[in-house]
Amino acid sequence: MRNPPHRPTTESPGVRIAATLVCFLFLGVFLVLPLVAVFVEAFGKGVSAYFASFQDPDALAAIRLTLTIAIIAVPLNLVFGIAASWAIAKFEFKGKSLLITLIDLPFSVSPVVAGLVFVLLFGAQGLLGPWLIAHRIEVIFALPGIVLATIFVTFPFVARELIPLMQDQGTSDEEAALTLGASGFMAFWTVTLPNVRWALLYGVLLCNARAMGEFGAVAVVSGHIRGETNTMPLHVEILYNEYNFVAAFAVASLLALLALLTLAAKSFLEWRYGDAIAGRAAH
Amino acid sequence: MVPTRERRQTRFRFRRPSAIPGFPLAFGYTLTYLGLIVLIPLATLVMRASTLGFSGLWNVVTDERVLSALRISFGLSFGAAFLNAFFGLVVAWVLVRYDFPGRKLLHAAVDLPFALPTAVAGIALAALYAPNGWLGEPLSHLGIKVAYTPLGIFIALVFVGLPFAVRTVEPLIAEIDREIEEASATLGATRSQTLWRVVLPPLAPAILTGFALAFARAVGEYGSVIFIAGNIPYISEIAPILIVIRLEEFNYAGATGIAVVMLAISFATLLVINLIQTWSRRRFGDA
């Protein structure tokens, strides 16, 4: 058979090849090329120039600050995610869908607006500004403000992974545990948590990637004080604006590496534990 | 509010009784945390805007520079979301239906804009499309300038919106019942008729949702845009950076006014997404 007729439930070979090429070209230009550019620019002046970028104490301070923020923000949102999904998935109450909408709210707020609301609340001209100044508490242009803005933008990540999954799983496992004499906490710890552990990890990964990479919200509240309130993304901006491209892309390459690791771990979880994190809503 | 109603009318119950403990703690914690982190701060913004009064807000928003920034933000976001909706559909279709080497890698790569910090994407795009960049140089020979023009903003907005467009249609394509396509082919439809008349209509709500999500994300985007945009007032200045500029001028009223308009439009988009989903559930069953 020289020319087999193609199956009627798929497109002709020509269309398939064309569509696949469009897919490759579109994703190649818009996704792969920028990623490659980060590493090429970072190593543009050689390996030693790349590593010299991390000798800068300001760069090290930025890395430390970014890690500190993630260490505070991610666990807080993790605890919230567990509490919210427990309340929403295991109980029936009025106004539940409104609550879910409100939890998703930070995703539809511009990062800049997220930063702005905290300036309006805690800034020198803000609602609580005079009180904070009188008590010498620094929030804006200091760590607390940056952490708050980060918590705001990463707020829904863990909750939205857990809620649909726990709703799917229902309450019968927990009820069985309680019948067998387990305490509420034991039922949660030995039944619920193991059931959702991969989805939990999945949510934490995404939450952490965003917490370490957040730019807009943090830019508004940080004040860009070098070595003090500059996170890694903000440090990238400063170096870039000073035309110090190698250093800017070197710090950026660490963040890109974090993104790649996150994607790899995410793909692995989806491939290995796809069913255990299913029930997941599309992003 | 709710407990008193519960006490008064015995038939109304805020919560259905359950054997599972921990509701007061989990629910209370959820509301407190949500209130402190999200609701009270957002309410502050609305309160601050209301002190401007209607005429004050009107003055902020009808400022020529603000209007042009809002036009640029919403116009380009709409265009980028439109492009994403189209290419997102093609990409999702190819990733689900066709088998080729590198498919799994491409599938994972779609989520890159979710994971890559926006500032990193921003400087990478700026370097690529700069007049001496890998793509900027060949394009400039064609007479196309990308960096520091609205086209540059457009490209950054396509980047950030792409995963939304792909990921919302992908699961639906995977769930399509092949028998429907077979039936359509058996009844004499050509492949393109089947795609257009049978496959596409049930995907429409998901495509629209993906469009709306990509649009909402693009409107608020800051980090990946500012480096490639050049931020020239009236030409390539988006609304979020104008908020930042107003803040740096200590013009809190100006910043608040723009923010409230953007917030109102995000909520409207959210509402539209919900309406699409309700409509599609009624029209096509579970979506």
Chai-1 contact restraints between the chains, C-beta under 6 A:
chainA,res_idxA,chainB,res_idxB,connection_type,confidence,min_distance_angstrom,max_distance_angstrom,comment,restraint_id
A,P8,B,A185,contact,1.0,0.0,6.0,A-B,restraint_1
A,T9,B,R178,contact,1.0,0.0,6.0,A-B,restraint_2
A,T9,B,E181,contact,1.0,0.0,6.0,A-B,restraint_3
A,T9,B,E182,contact,1.0,0.0,6.0,A-B,restraint_4
A,T9,B,A185,contact,1.0,0.0,6.0,A-B,restraint_5
A,E11,B,R191,contact,1.0,0.0,6.0,A-B,restraint_6
A,R16,B,Y98,contact,1.0,0.0,6.0,A-B,restraint_7
A,A19,B,V90,contact,1.0,0.0,6.0,A-B,restraint_8
A,A19,B,V94,contact,1.0,0.0,6.0,A-B,restraint_9
A,T20,B,V94,contact,1.0,0.0,6.0,A-B,restraint_10
A,T20,B,Y98,contact,1.0,0.0,6.0,A-B,restraint_11
A,T20,B,F100,contact,1.0,0.0,6.0,A-B,restraint_12
A,V22,B,V90,contact,1.0,0.0,6.0,A-B,restraint_13
A,C23,B,V91,contact,1.0,0.0,6.0,A-B,restraint_14
A,C23,B,V94,contact,1.0,0.0,6.0,A-B,restraint_15
A,F26,B,F87,contact,1.0,0.0,6.0,A-B,restraint_16
A,L27,B,L106,contact,1.0,0.0,6.0,A-B,restraint_17
A,F30,B,F159,contact,1.0,0.0,6.0,A-B,restraint_18
A,L31,B,A109,contact,1.0,0.0,6.0,A-B,restraint_19
A,L31,B,L112,contact,1.0,0.0,6.0,A-B,restraint_20
A,P34,B,A121,contact,1.0,0.0,6.0,A-B,restraint_21
A,P34,B,A124,contact,1.0,0.0,6.0,A-B,restraint_22
A,P34,B,L125,contact,1.0,0.0,6.0,A-B,restraint_23
A,A37,B,A124,contact,1.0,0.0,6.0,A-B,restraint_24
A,A37,B,A127,contact,1.0,0.0,6.0,A-B,restraint_25
A,A37,B,L128,contact,1.0,0.0,6.0,A-B,restraint_26
A,V38,B,A124,contact,1.0,0.0,6.0,A-B,restraint_27
A,E41,B,A127,contact,1.0,0.0,6.0,A-B,restraint_28
A,F80,B,Y33,contact,1.0,0.0,6.0,A-B,restraint_29
A,A83,B,A26,contact,1.0,0.0,6.0,A-B,restraint_30
A,A83,B,Y29,contact,1.0,0.0,6.0,A-B,restraint_31
A,A83,B,T30,contact,1.0,0.0,6.0,A-B,restraint_32
A,A84,B,T30,contact,1.0,0.0,6.0,A-B,restraint_33
A,W86,B,A26,contact,1.0,0.0,6.0,A-B,restraint_34
A,A87,B,A26,contact,1.0,0.0,6.0,A-B,restraint_35
A,A87,B,F27,contact,1.0,0.0,6.0,A-B,restraint_36
A,A87,B,T30,contact,1.0,0.0,6.0,A-B,restraint_37
A,K90,B,I20,contact,1.0,0.0,6.0,A-B,restraint_38
A,F91,B,R15,contact,1.0,0.0,6.0,A-B,restraint_39
A,F91,B,S18,contact,1.0,0.0,6.0,A-B,restraint_40
A,F91,B,F23,contact,1.0,0.0,6.0,A-B,restraint_41
A,E92,B,R16,contact,1.0,0.0,6.0,A-B,restraint_42
A,F93,B,F14,contact,1.0,0.0,6.0,A-B,restraint_43
A,F93,B,R15,contact,1.0,0.0,6.0,A-B,restraint_44
A,K94,B,F14,contact,1.0,0.0,6.0,A-B,restraint_45
A,L105,B,V38,contact,1.0,0.0,6.0,A-B,restraint_46
A,P106,B,V38,contact,1.0,0.0,6.0,A-B,restraint_47
A,S108,B,A216,contact,1.0,0.0,6.0,A-B,restraint_48
A,S108,B,S266,contact,1.0,0.0,6.0,A-B,restraint_49
A,S108,B,L270,contact,1.0,0.0,6.0,A-B,restraint_50
A,S110,B,G220,contact,1.0,0.0,6.0,A-B,restraint_51
A,S110,B,P240,contact,1.0,0.0,6.0,A-B,restraint_52
A,S110,B,M262,contact,1.0,0.0,6.0,A-B,restraint_53
A,P111,B,Y222,contact,1.0,0.0,6.0,A-B,restraint_54
A,V112,B,Y222,contact,1.0,0.0,6.0,A-B,restraint_55
A,V112,B,P240,contact,1.0,0.0,6.0,A-B,restraint_56
A,V112,B,I243,contact,1.0,0.0,6.0,A-B,restraint_57
A,V113,B,A259,contact,1.0,0.0,6.0,A-B,restraint_58
A,L116,B,A255,contact,1.0,0.0,6.0,A-B,restraint_59
A,L116,B,A259,contact,1.0,0.0,6.0,A-B,restraint_60
A,V117,B,P41,contact,1.0,0.0,6.0,A-B,restraint_61
A,V117,B,L42,contact,1.0,0.0,6.0,A-B,restraint_62
A,V117,B,T44,contact,1.0,0.0,6.0,A-B,restraint_63
A,V117,B,L45,contact,1.0,0.0,6.0,A-B,restraint_64
A,L120,B,T44,contact,1.0,0.0,6.0,A-B,restraint_65
A,L120,B,L45,contact,1.0,0.0,6.0,A-B,restraint_66
A,L120,B,R48,contact,1.0,0.0,6.0,A-B,restraint_67
A,L121,B,P41,contact,1.0,0.0,6.0,A-B,restraint_68
A,L121,B,T44,contact,1.0,0.0,6.0,A-B,restraint_69
A,Q125,B,Y252,contact,1.0,0.0,6.0,A-B,restraint_70
A,L127,B,T44,contact,1.0,0.0,6.0,A-B,restraint_71
A,I151,B,I37,contact,1.0,0.0,6.0,A-B,restraint_72
A,F152,B,I37,contact,1.0,0.0,6.0,A-B,restraint_73
A,T171,B,I20,contact,1.0,0.0,6.0,A-B,restraint_74
A,E174,B,I20,contact,1.0,0.0,6.0,A-B,restraint_75
A,E175,B,A19,contact,1.0,0.0,6.0,A-B,restraint_76
A,L178,B,A19,contact,1.0,0.0,6.0,A-B,restraint_77
A,G184,B,P21,contact,1.0,0.0,6.0,A-B,restraint_78
A,G184,B,G22,contact,1.0,0.0,6.0,A-B,restraint_79
A,A209,B,A115,contact,1.0,0.0,6.0,A-B,restraint_80
A,G213,B,P117,contact,1.0,0.0,6.0,A-B,restraint_81
A,F215,B,T118,contact,1.0,0.0,6.0,A-B,restraint_82
A,F215,B,A119,contact,1.0,0.0,6.0,A-B,restraint_83
A,F215,B,G223,contact,1.0,0.0,6.0,A-B,restraint_84
A,G216,B,Y222,contact,1.0,0.0,6.0,A-B,restraint_85
A,G216,B,G223,contact,1.0,0.0,6.0,A-B,restraint_86
A,P233,B,P117,contact,1.0,0.0,6.0,A-B,restraint_87
A,P233,B,A119,contact,1.0,0.0,6.0,A-B,restraint_88
A,V236,B,A119,contact,1.0,0.0,6.0,A-B,restraint_89
A,E237,B,A119,contact,1.0,0.0,6.0,A-B,restraint_90
A,Y240,B,I123,contact,1.0,0.0,6.0,A-B,restraint_91
A,A252,B,V120,contact,1.0,0.0,6.0,A-B,restraint_92
A,L255,B,P117,contact,1.0,0.0,6.0,A-B,restraint_93
A,L255,B,V120,contact,1.0,0.0,6.0,A-B,restraint_94
A,A256,B,V120,contact,1.0,0.0,6.0,A-B,restraint_95
A,A259,B,A115,contact,1.0,0.0,6.0,A-B,restraint_96
A,A259,B,L116,contact,1.0,0.0,6.0,A-B,restraint_97
A,T262,B,A115,contact,1.0,0.0,6.0,A-B,restraint_98
A,L263,B,A108,contact,1.0,0.0,6.0,A-B,restraint_99
A,L263,B,D111,contact,1.0,0.0,6.0,A-B,restraint_100
A,L263,B,A115,contact,1.0,0.0,6.0,A-B,restraint_101
A,S267,B,A108,contact,1.0,0.0,6.0,A-B,restraint_102
A,A282,B,R167,contact,1.0,0.0,6.0,A-B,restraint_103
A,A282,B,T168,contact,1.0,0.0,6.0,A-B,restraint_104
A,H283,B,R167,contact,1.0,0.0,6.0,A-B,restraint_105
